[in-house]
């Protein structure tokens, strides 16, 4: 009798870890295959949403810098991945008072791309680099809309060895959940500083 009990105990020691692992794997599978519409208040889907929304900021920078190097078509293609079709873009100049209107207001990312292409060319820029950091995201109640703030340091190159124009400021943006994932639905920029820097004469 004791021999049988010992064999049964040995069997349980071997089988229970396997059963527990299978049960855990089953639970994880159920969680991971849940439809991802918006987010739940906590957990995996909130983390996924935060990551997707953060990537929109870097998508915007990549599109802008494609335009900065003279590739408008690629810039628009990148923007189409991170903006809704009718997302307005508004810009306030450095030193603007809180109640001042924006100096630039366009109705869509496509229009903003066209505006930047002309502005960059007329300004004489040969390249640009937009560094976006300090990204803070608030997902609003309901889980389908979000507000984003981030910081910008932008370098606009006149001469790679001698002259640039730099801009610093804060983005205050909005994003919305769509069937294609999270997209920017509004983008605003408040300029803190905008200045040209030239290398000293030899």
N, C-alpha and C positions, 0 to 999 in steps of 0.2 A: 504493500500500500504506500509506504513512504517512498519507494522507488518511483511509483507512478506519479506521486505528488511532486517529486523532485523533477521528473521529466516535464510535467505540466508547467512548473514554475520556470524551467529553462526555456520552454516554448514561448511563454508569455514575454520573457525578457527579450527574446529575439523578435517577436511579432509586434509588440506594442509600439516600439519606435517607428516601425514601418507604417503601421496604421495611423499614428499621430502625424507623420510626415505627409501621408496621402491626404488626410483630412485638412491639414494646413494648406497643401497645394490646391485642393479643391476650393477652399475658401478664398485663396488669393485669385484663382482663376475666375471665380464669380465676380469678385470685386473689379478685376481689371477689364472684364468684358461688359461692364455696365455702360449703357449709352452715355456719351459725354456731351450733354446739352447744357451749356452754361457750366456752373460748378455747384458743388455741395458746400456747405459752410466751412468744412474742414477736410483735411485729408488729401488724397492723391490728386483729385481733380482741381482743387484750389492751387496746389503746387504747379500742376500742369498749366493752368490758366495764367498764373503769375509768370511762368517762364515764357509762354507764348506772347504775352503782352510786352514783356521786356524786350523780346526779339524784334518787336515792331519798331522800337527806337533805333536799333542798329540797322534794320532794313531801310529806314528813312535815311540814315547817314550814308549807306552804301549807294542808294539812288542819287542822292545829292552830289556825291563825289564822282559818280559816273558823269553827271552833267558838268561838273567842274572840270573834268578833263576833256570835255567837248563831245561826249557820247550821249546825246539827248535820247536816242531810241532806247538804249540800255537803261538809262535813268527812269524813263517812263515804264519800261517793262518791270523794273524792280518796284516802283511805286504801286503798280497794279496788284502786287502781291501783299502789300501792307496797308493799303487805303481802301475805304469804301468809295464807290464811284463819285459821290458828291460831297466829299469831305472838305470843308472850307479851310483855308490857311490864312492866318492873320499875323501881322508883324508890327510890333511897337518899336520905335527908335529909342536909342539911348537918351536918357534924361526926360522921357515922357512922363507927364503927371498921371496919377491914377485914373483920372477921368478923360484923358485924351483919347481920341479915336486912333485906330491903327493907321500906320502910314502905308501898309500894303494889306489888301483884302482880296483874295481870289476865291472862286467858288468850288475849286476842285484841285486835287493833286496834279492832274494833267495840266491845268492852267498854271499851277505853280511851277511845274517843270518848264513850261514855255517861258514864263517870266524869268526864272533863274538863268535859263540859257542865254537870253538877251542881256540880262544884267551882268553876268559873268564875262560875256564877250565884250560888251561895251566898257566894262571896268578894266579890261586888259589882263584878267587872270589867266594863267596858263595851267593851273591845277588848284585843287582845294583838298582840305582834309578836315572832316568834322568829327570831333571826339565828344561822345555823349557819355555822361557818367551820373552818379548819384540818382539812379532811377528809383523813384518811389511810386508804388501802385496802390490805389484804393479800389477794390472791387465793391460796387454799390449793391444795396439790397436787391435780391432777385437773381444776382449772379450773371447778368447779361450785359452790364455796362461797367466801365471802369474809368477812373481819372488817373492821369499819370503826370508826374513832374520829373524833370531831369535837367541837368546842367549841360551847357555847351561851351566848348572851346573850339573855334573854327579858325583855320589858317587858309587865307586866300593868297596864292602865290603869284606875284608879278615876275620875279626873277629868283630862281631857286638858290642863287648864290648871293643875293643882295637885297631883296625887297619883298615884304609880305604885308598883308592887311589882316589883322586879327579881330575876332569878335568873341565876346563873352556874353552869356545870358542864360535865361531860364525858359524852358519849354513848359507849357501847361496844356496837356493834351487830353483827348477823350478817345476811348476805344469801345467797340461794341462787338458782341458775339454774333456771328453770321453762320450760315450753313457751311461756309468755307473756313471757319475758324475765326479767331479774333482779328479785327481790322481797326485801323485808326479812323475815327469818324470826325475828328476836328483836331487841328494843330495850331497852336499859338506860340509865338516867341516874343519874349520881352528882353530887349537888348540892354545889357548893363554897360558895355564898353565896346567901342568900334574905332580902331586906330590903325594908321600905317606905321610900319617899322622898317627903316632902311639901315643897311650896314654903313658904318662910318667910312668916309672917303679914305683911301690908302694914303 
